[in-house]
Structures are given as structure tokens and as C-alpha cells.
Amino acid sequence: MITLQLNGRTLGDQNFALTLVGAAPAAQTSWAVPRLLLREATRQTGELFLVPEKGLRLRAVKRDNVSQVDSRTAGESRAGALAFRLLQENWSLHLGIEALEPWVTVQSLHEVTVREGQTLTRLSLRYRVDNAAVKQLRLRLPGLSESQIQTVRGTGSSVNDLVKLPNEKDLWEIRFQRGIAGETDVQIEFQGQTAREQGKELIQIPTFESARQITQFVSVRGSGRIELDANTLPRGWQRVDWGAVPANLQDRSDRSVPVLCFRVAEPEGALAVNIRRHDVADALKLRVTQADLTTLFSTRGPSLTAVQIAVEVVEKSSLRVNLPKDAQLFSAMVNEESVNAVREGDAYLINVSPNTDADRSAKVRLVYSVPGSPRSGIELIGPSLNVPLVNVSWRIIVPPGYEVSDYRGALQLKEQRSAGLFGLQEYVSLASNTRNIESKKAAALIDQANILLRKGEQQQAGEVLSKAANTFALDEASNEDARVQLKTLKTQQAVVGLNTRRQRMYLDNRTNDTTRNEQLEQAANANPFMQGGTNFDPQQMDQLLMGNTAEENSALRGIAGRIVEQQLAAEPAPGAINVTIPESGKVLTFTRSIQVNGETPLNLKLSLKATRGANGWFIILLLLTAAVATTVALPTRPAKPFST
């Protein structure tokens, strides 16, 4: 501590002398003199205000003809300020100046996510610095392997770098862009394989150098089929509810509740977490929520059946369909898009994917024809699937001039109605209405994609644009516009993906001797994919590519363009004809609530009787339709190249 002596001479001229008594400590290379404010009240009396710099504390050691007053009452509210009233012209004041050490407190949330073969660790820290500003803080991260050390990365609004100090075990230094006083947040992440012994994971918490007060929480999450448990807690570890963790430490993007949560105070050792891995349980990847079948048949034998299946896609998989004997598959569509059907023995395999990531439902439509021979009784056999069926409805269109006298099968007759006649005029009207509806849906898809792009939802926008580009309901100009937007979007995604990988490689292999690329590091901190996000704002492309040269950006765009062109140039599925089954005569609706064993085909046996002369033109039309369906059957592929 040093002493500052102030001696008054002529108050009216506002002159005073400063005298330093003593010397600063040897380790102190420079000493900040406090800011002095002298304000004259009258020519005989005045007020003296002393405001110390950050990190200094003043106190009155000796005073003559000086009276100390409350600085807040005198109108000075700054921290550490002293106020004095000068009673006479000759006054003297001795002040003690003391340098204060920074008072650092920290709140810490140590989040551990246990995965298959590796562990992801995230530290969310909130530092508070009082008394004096600091430009670096140190902490120890114990138990890190070499692979984990290479992935350590620190981020924060004020963080400049996170460096491992040489010749110091487990010691890291957080370097800030400027002196920090008050509160600041720091996030530290690292991942890698850990040595799990006897099915246990050791969690070692960090230690904070020079921190006067520490509040620590630890949360543990599991992923996949991993079960976590901690039976024995070391001293200093206490179970708490997730709600006890301060909200400012929690990751706002992850609203899940961890399996284990602890508060740690002066722990005696690391926490051993038991890990048990469960085998995959047999589960349905596809769940049928509704199945509608429509069959048009002739008394001479042939029939045409359309199957509409509503599916909930738990995981992208293949639907295995077995058609009746000698049946020919005419078309296969998923989410109103033509798809390839792969032949495997007597079955067809069809890839079923969800409509979008947000909408996990899908619609599958199959049309097939079955030849037959003339007979008085009609036996209809439906397809068999590798999943159970729910809410089954089967509409049977009986030709004009006939009626069903009896039926047998696994379904119950719900209703029957007359559909009237279906001629060329009705067909043209139905086809025109269907075309208009599909055109409006396609135009709505483009509008929806533009809205998603403005919101930054690139993944969903790409899926919607892909559907719009592959539909034939739009005019040529609109269809070309959808394809151009899709190509531009996918190229931007590929560029950002390649650049993100480049930033990750730079951060993982950065050393103290490497020439720093500060712009690239700022771009990496602003990259949402580095923070676990899945979308980005296209208007921030230039910001995400900061730190790259013009040649590097040109190379990234060239590579991304070739990747996207190869993807878009892949051979699409052959276009399927959307078959319209006319309703003429009587329509019988049979239903069944559930069929657990989907591999058992639905069946109906109908006994017919003629009410009057059968409509010969209807039979001829049906025979022609069945003949076309048999001739223009959907081409299939061998099973070998099929993959899910």
C-alpha cells in the first residue's frame, strides 16, 4: 500500500499539491493515480471528490481541516468514491491506496452425453469478475486423452482463444478479447473415445484456478439403447432435480431432461456411472393407420384393384407386398411420386420414406390387375404386407346388371349404394378436376418452399422443392423454376457442409505455433452447424465463408456443384400412370378394424346373380382396361441392388 498526501494552498485558485509517501510494491511496475475532482462551493469552503480506478481502494489515513461526508449524499454515486468537505484554506489529507485482487466467482454446468463408443462433454460457465478486470482465466480439465485434447474448443461473446499451457498437466487458459469485469459466459466442448472399464464411465469435473466461489452442477445423458445409473456417490456429490440448475446455464436448444443430475461441492473423487447397453427390440418401422382398397371386376374373371395405404414412418424402410397369383403390378407411388418396385421372389419391395422430416406420415398407392376365368362366383384376394393392417376398407364395384346375393370372407359388409353410370363425359370431367387439384397442390408446394426458405428451414424447403420439381402438374416454366431453386439450395447446402468440415479440421489441428486465421475462427463461432444446428440463413453465406480466399471459395463451389449435379442426374423412377377406376353400378363397402397378421391376404368370395341383361359395353371396357394394365405393367428390377 502507498500513501497519497494532498495539501491545500489557495482554495480560491483551486490549487493543491500531491505528494506520494512510500513506494509501490516491487512487483508493481506501474501505479494508477486515482482521479481527483475538486469542486469549489465558496471561496472559503469547498468539496473534494476522489474516484479510484477499477481495482483500487482508497481510505483516509490522516486529515487536517478536512471532514469526510457520505459521497452519495453529496451527489457522487460511483463505487469506491470518497467525498470530503474542506473546512479551511490550509488543509491536508493523507490517503491510503490499496490494489485489489480480482474476485472471481463461477457457475458451472458439466454436461456429459454418453454415446456408442464415445462421450460428448459440454461445459457451460458463467464467470463474474469484481474489483479488477482480467484478460485471462485458467482451469484444469483432468483425464483428457490425446484425441479429446485435439477437439477441445472454447466459445463465447468475449472469448478470443482457449489454449493448453505447455509443461502444465491438464491446465488450460481462457484468453479474452479485452479485460473482463462483470459477468461473461464461456462454453467449452470436447468429445472422443473414452476408456470404459467394466461398463463404467468416470466423470471428472474441472477445477478453476483463482476462483473464490464455485457453484458446480453435473448432468448425464444417454443416447440410443444405453441405460445409465450411479449407485455409489463420492463425498461431495448430491442428487438434485434438473429444475435446480440455473436456467442461464442450460442449453436452450435442448429441452430434454438428463437421466442423472448432481450438485458438486468439494468432491473427493470422480463419479463412476454404470453403463448398460440393451439389444435392439423388434419394432415396426412402418405402421399402417388406414388401408383402402377399390376393386373393379368382371363376371368373366379379370379384375383391377387400387390399394391406398396411409403409413406412419417410424424409420425409413421397405414395404414388402405380395400380390395375388398371376397378378401384374401396374403402378406404385409413394407420397404421390412414382417409385421403383424391386422384385424379390414373389414379392415386391418398395422404399417408403416420410413426407417430410416434420411430417412422418406417408401415402402408398398400388394398382394391379388379376386375370381370371368366367364363373358365377367371384373370389377376390387382396395383397399381403409385412405389417399389420388397421382400419381396412374394401370397396367392390359390381358391374351393372348384377347384384351380390351372398358373400364370405374376413370382412363385414358395411354399406351398399348405387353409383349410376360412368361414361366418357364423366371420365373427362373427373380427369380435368383431378388435374386442376394437382396443379393447385404443386403451386402451393412452391409457395410453401419459399416460406420455409425465408424462415431458414433449408432441409424442409429442399424436400418440398424436390416434390414440386418431380411433379408433372405444373406448367413447363414453373417446373423449371422449381428445379433451378432446388439446385441452388442444394449447392448452398453442399458449400456450407464442405466449409464446415474445413473449419472443424482447422480447429482440431490448430496449435500455438500455427499462423492464426481470426476471420475463419469468427466464422466457425457463427456457424450454426458447429453448434449442433441443422439450418442456416442463406443471407449469411458471406459471413460463414469468412477467412477463405477467393480461390478456396471458388473450389468449394465447384466441388459442391459437381456433387449436386450427380445427385440430380440420378435416374429417376419411371413415371407411373395414375389409374382412375370408374364407379358404375353398385358399390359395396366391406370393412375390418384390424388384421394383426398382415401377411395373411384379405379375401372375399362373392356370389352373383343377374338382375337383367348385363351391360356388354361395361364388360368390354373392363376387359380393355385389364388388358392394358397387363401389357403396360410396371417394370421391375432384380432384388440384388435394392437397399433400404
N, C-alpha and C positions, 0 to 999 in steps of 0.2 A: 504494500500500500504506500502511496505517496501523499504528501500534503500540499495543498494549494492555498497560498496566503493572498488575500485581497486587502489592499489598503486604500482607503478613500482619501482624496486630496481636496479638490474643489468640486463639490457636487453640482454647482451651478453650471460648470463646463462639462459635466458628465465624464470626468477623467478619473481613472483609478489604475492602480498598479497591480500586476500579477507577479507573484514570487513563488517558484517551486521550491519546496523544502524537502530534502531527501531525494531518492532516486528510484527509478523503476526497477523491478526485479531483473536479474541478469538475463533471464530467458526472454524478456520482453524487448523486442527490437524497436518497437515504436509505441508511442503512448498518445491516445486520443484525448485532447483537451476538451472538457465539456463546453457546450455552447452557453454563453453568458448573455443574459438580457438585462439591461438596466433601463428602467423606466422612471422618469422623474415625476413625482406627484406635485411637489412645490420646489422652490429653490432652497428650502431648508430641509425638507424630508423627501425621501424617495423610496422606491421599491426595487428590489433586486431579485430576479428570477434566474435560476440555474437549471438547465435542462441537460442531463447527461446523454451521451451517445448510447446506442444499443450495446449492452454488455458491461456498462459501468454503473457503479452505485456511489452516490455522494452522501456524506453525513457531515454535520457541523461539529468540528473538534473544539474550536475556541472562537469566541466572538466578543467584540467590544463595540459598544454603541450600536449594536445590531439586535433586532428582535425577530425571531422566527415565527412565521404565521402559516396557516393552512393554505397550501398552494391552490386548492380547489376553490376555497372561499375567495381568494384573490384573483381568480379568473384564469388559472393555468391548470388544465386537466391532464396534461401529458404524464405518462408513467415515469416515476422517479424524479419529478421536478421538485425543487426546493424554492421556497419564497421567503424573503426577508424584508423587514421594514428598516430603513436606515434612519437612525434617531438623530445623529449629529453629522457635521461635515467630516470630522475626523473619526472614521470607523475602521475597524479591522475584523477580518473574518478568516479563520483557518478551516479549510475543508479537507476531509479525508476522501481519497478517491480509491475505490477498490474495483479491480477487474473481476467480473463474474464468469464462472464457467457455464457453458451451455447446459441447460437442464432438459434432458431428452426423455420423453415417455413414448411408448409404442404399444399399439394394439395389433395383435397378430391372429390371423386365421390360417391354419395349416390344413389345406385340403388335399387328401390323397384319394386317387381313383385307381383301384386295383383292376387290371385288365389281364387278359390271357398273355402271360409271359412277360409283361412289363407293367410299370407303375407310372402314372402321371401325377406330378405334385405341383400344387399352386399355392404360393404364399401371398396373402393379401395383407399388406402392412399399412398402418396409418401412424405416421410419426408426428409428434408435437414437440417443437423446439422452443424453449423460453430462455430469457436472459440474453442470449447471444446467438447470432446466426452461424450456421455450419455449412460447409460446402461438400463434406463427405461424411458418411457413416459406415461403420463396419459391423459385420455379423458373421457368424460361423454356420456353415451348412455341413454338418457331420455325415459321414457314411456314404458319400457320393462316389460312384465308380467313375472310371475314365470316360465311359460312354455317356454317363449322365452329366459330367462336368462340361462336355462339349455342347450340351443342349441347354445349359443354364442361360436364361435371358431375363433381363430386368426392364420393365416399362413403367411409365408414369409421366404425368404432365411436366414434372421438373427434373426427371432423371436424364442424365447425359450418358452414363455408362455404368456397367456392373463388371468389375474386374476382380479376378482372383489374384491375391497378392503372392508373389514368389517367396519361397523359403518359409512360408507360414501355412501350417496344415489347416485345411478347411476354412481359411479366412478369406472373406470377400469384402470388397469396398464398393459402396454405392456412391457414385460421383454425380453431383447435381450441376445443373447449368448455371446456377447462381447461389448465393448464400441463402439458406432456408431459415426462416423464422416463422413460427406458427405451425399450421398443420399442412402435411403433404402426404399423398398416397403413393405407394410403391407396390407393384406386382412382380413377383418372381416366379418363373415356371421352369421346370425341367422334367425330363422323362427318360426312361431307359429300362433295360432289364435289370432285375434285382436278384440277389442270391436268396432264394426262399428255401429255408431249411425245415424239413419235416412239416411242410404245409403251413409255415408261419411267415408272416411279413413283419419285419421290425420297422417301427416308425420312430425316427429320431428327430426331435424338434430342434429348430435353430436356437442359437444363443446370440444375444445382442450386446455388442461391446458398448460401454459408456452409457447404457440406458439406465436411468434411475428408477423407472417404474415400468413393469411389463405386465400386460394382460394377454394371455395366450389361450386360443381355442384350437381344437383339432377335430376335423370331421373326416370320416372314411366312407367312401362309396365303392360299390361293386358294380361290375358290368357283366352282361351275358348270363352265364349259368354259374356264377361264383357266389358262394354264401360266405359271409364274414361274421366273426364273433370274437369277442375279447373276454375271456373268463377271468383272468387274473390281472388286476390293475396295479402297477407300481405305485409307490407312495408319491403323492403329488398329482395323480390323475383322478379326476372326478367326472362321472357321467352327468351330462346336462341335456336339457331339451334344446332342439335346434332353434327354437324361438328365443333362447337366451343369448344367442350370438348377435352382436350388433348388426343392424341392417346395412350399415355402410361398409361392412367387410364382406358381405355375401355377394356372390356373382348374380347380377340381375338377370342375365341371360339364361341361367339355370335355376328353375324353380323347384327342382326335385329336392326331397328331404334325404339327407345321408342316412346310411344304416347305423353308423356309430357317431356320437358326438361327445367331446370331452372338454373340460376346462382344466388347464395345466398350470400349476404354481409350484416352483422349485422342485421339479421332478427328480427322482433318484435314478431313473434309468429310462430306456426306450420301452415303448409299448409293443408287445407281441400280439399280432392279430392272427387268429386261426382262419385258414382259407380252405374251403371245401368246394370242389368243382363237381357239379351234377351233370349227368349224361343228358343228352337231348331226349326229351319225351316225344312220343309220337303225337303229332298235332297236325291238324288240317291247315294247309297253306291256302286253300281255296274253300270258301263257304258259300254254298248256293242259298240265296234268300228267296228266290222265286223262279219257277220254271213254267213256261207257257209253250204248248205245242199246238200246232194247227195242221190238220191233215185233210187233204182233198183226195178222194179216191173214186175209182170207177168200179162198177159191178163186174167189169171184165178183168179186174185184178190190179192194174198199176195204181200207185198212189204217190203223192207228193207231200212231204212233211217239212214244215218250218219249225225250228226249235229256237226259242228266245229264252236265255238264261241270265238272270241277274246274280252277280257273284260279288262277294266281299273278299278282296285280295289281302290276305294277311302277309303273304310273301310271294313275290313273283315266282310263278311256277307254271307247269304244263297241265293242261286238262286232257285226260285220256278218254276218248269217245269210241265206243264200239257200236257200229251201226248194224241194223238187221242184215240177214244173209242176202247176198247179191245186191245190196244197196249201193248206189253211186252218190258220192258227195258232190253236190252242185256248187256250193259256195260256203265260205267260212269267214266270218267277220268278227272282230273284237273292237268294241268302242266305235262302231260304225266305220272301221277301216279294214280293208282286206288283209288277211294274214295267210301265211303259208301253213298248210297242214301236212305233217310228216307221217308217212305210212310206216307203222311198226307192226308187222304181222297182220292181224285182222283189225287193228285199232288205228285211230288217227290221234296224233299228238299235236296240240295247239297251245302255243305260248299265250298266257293270259297275264297282262300287266294292268295296274290300276289306271284309272282315267287320268289322274294327276297325283302328285305327292300329297296334296291336301285332301283329295277325294279318292279314297281307297276302293271305290266300287268299280265294277266293270260290267259290260254287257256283251254277251257272246251270242251270235246268231249263226245257226247252221241250217242249210237247206239240202235235203237229199231226196232221191226218188227210189222207189222199190218196185221192181216188175212183179207181175203176178199172172194168174190164170183165171179164166171165168169160173165163178162159183156163186152159189146162193148165199153162203156165209162169208163174211169178210173178217179176216184176222189181222189186226194191226199190232205191230210190235214197235215199241219206241226204242231210242238209243239207251245204252247203259254207260254210266260215268263212274269215275273213280272217287266220287264224293257223294255224300248223301244228298237227297233232294227234299226241298221244303216248299210248301205251297204250290203243289203241282196242279196245273190246269191244262186239259187237253180238249181242244175244240175239234169236232168231227163234222165236216161238211158233207151232208148226204145229197147225192145227185137228185135233181128234180124228177118226180115220178116214182120215188121210192121213199120208204119210211122204215125205221128200225122197229122191228117187232119185239126183239129181245136182245139182251147183251150180257156178257160175262167178262169178268176181269177184276183187276185190283183197284179200280176207280169207281166212284159213285156218280150217277147222273145227277147233275145239279139243276140244269135248265135246258129247254129246247125252244127254239124260236124260228120263224120263217125269215129268210134273208132276201126273198124276192129274186129277181133276175139280174144277172150281171153280164152286160153286153159290151160292145166296143166303145160306146159312148161313156159308160160308167168307168171303163178301164182308162180311157184318155183323161177323164176328169180326175180320177184318183192319182194317175201318174203326174199330172200337172200340179195338183195340190202338194203331193209329196216333194216334187222338185222345188216348189216355192218355199216350203218349210225348210228343206235342207239348205237352200240358198240363204235364207234368213239366219239359220244357225251358223253357217260359215262366216257370214258378215259379222255376226255377234262375237265369234271367236277372235277375229282381228281386233275388234274394239276392246274385248277383254284383254288381249295380249298387250295392247297399247297402255291400258290402265295399269297392268302389272309391271310393265317396264317403267312407268313413271313412279311407281311405288318402290322400285328396286328389286322386285321379285323376279330375277332373271330365270331361275330354274322353272317356275311355273309358266312364265311367259314363253320359254322355249318349247315346253310341251304343248301349249295352246297353239303356237305358231306352226309347229310340226303337224298338228291335226288339220289346221287350216290349209297348209301347203299341200297336203296329200289328198284333200277332198277335190272332187270334180264338180261341186255345186256352184263354185264361184265362176265369174267370167274370167277370161284369159288375163286381163290386166290386173285384177285383184289377186288372182292366184300367183302371178309373177311377183307382185308386191309382197305377198306373204313369204315367198321363197327368198327374196332379197333380204327381208327383215330377219328371217331365220338364220341365213348365212352370216349376216353382220353380227347378230347376237352371239352365235356360236364362236365366231372368230374372236370377239372380245373376251368371251369366257376362256378360250384357249390361251390367249395372250396373258391374261391375268393369272391363269394357272401356271404357265411356264415361268412367269416373272416371280410368282410366289415361291416356287421351288428354288429359283435362283437366289432370292433373298434368304430363304432358310439355309441354303448351303453357305452363303456368306456369313450369316450369324453363327452357325455351328462351327465354322473353321476360322473364325476371327481370333487373332492373337494380339498381344500388346505391340508386337513389332510390325504388324501389318499396317499399311497406309490406310487410314480411316476414310470411309466414304459416308460422311454425315448425312448427305441427302438420301442415300439409299437406306440408312438406318431410320431416318424420319419416315420414309415411305413404308418401311416394314412395320413401324409402330402404328401407322394409319391404315394398314392393310387389314380389312375385316377377316380375311381368311387366316391370318396369323393369330387372330383372337378366337378362332373356332366358328366364325360366321360362315354362311353359305351363299350370301348375296353381296352385291356391291352396286354403287351408283355409277352408271356409265359416264356421267359428267365429271367424275373424279379420276378418269383414266390417266390424265397427265400427272396427277398427284401420285397415283400408285406406281407410275413408271419413273419417278424422280431418282436420280443417281445413275441412270443408264445413259450411255452415249447414243447419238443418233444412229450409229451403225448397229448397236445392240438392239435398239427398239425395232429397227428395220428387219433384223434377223429374226426376232421374236415373232413379228407379224408374218414373215414369210413362212416360218415353220408352222405357225398356227393356221395359216391359210391352206397349206398342203394337207394338214390333218383334217380340217373341216371338209375340204373338197373330197377327200377319200371317204369320209363318213356319209356325206350327202350323195355321193355317186354310187353307194352300195345298191345292189339290185333290189328293187322293192318287190313286195308281194304282188302277184298278178291281180289285176282289178277284177273284182267279183261282181256279177250281175245281181242287183237287188231284186229278187223274185217276189212278185206280188201274187198271192193266192186269192183268186176270186171267191166270194161268198155268194152262192146261188143255191136255192132250195132251202133245206132245213139245216140248222146249225145246232148240234148237241154239244153241251159243255159237261165234261166229266172232271172231277176234282179228287185230290188226295192231299191230306195235310202234310204227311211226311213219309219218306221212304228211306229208312236208315241205310240199307244196303243198296247203294247206287248202282252197283254192278249187275243187279238183277233188273233186267229191262222191264219197262211198263208194257202191258199187253191188254188188248181189248178184242173180244170176239163179238161181232155184230151179226144178227140175223135180219135179213132184209126181206121186204115184200113189196111188190109193185102196187101202187095205188091207181095208176093209169099208165098210158103209154109213156115209156121212158123218153126223155129228151135226147134224141140221137145226136143233135148238134153239140150238146154238152159233152157227151161221151167222146165225140170226135175231137173236140177241143182239149179235153183232158189227155187223150192218147197222144196228141201232138205235143202237149206240154211235157208229158213224161218222156217222150222220145227225145225232145231237145235236151231235157235235163240229163238223160243217159248219155247222149252224144257229146254234149259240152260239159262233161264232168270236170270238176276242179282237178288240175294236175297235182300230183303228189310227188314227194321226194323220198328217197330211201332214208332209213332211220339212222344211218351212221353219222351224218353231220349234225344231227339235232343236238341242241344243248339248251339247257334252261338257265 
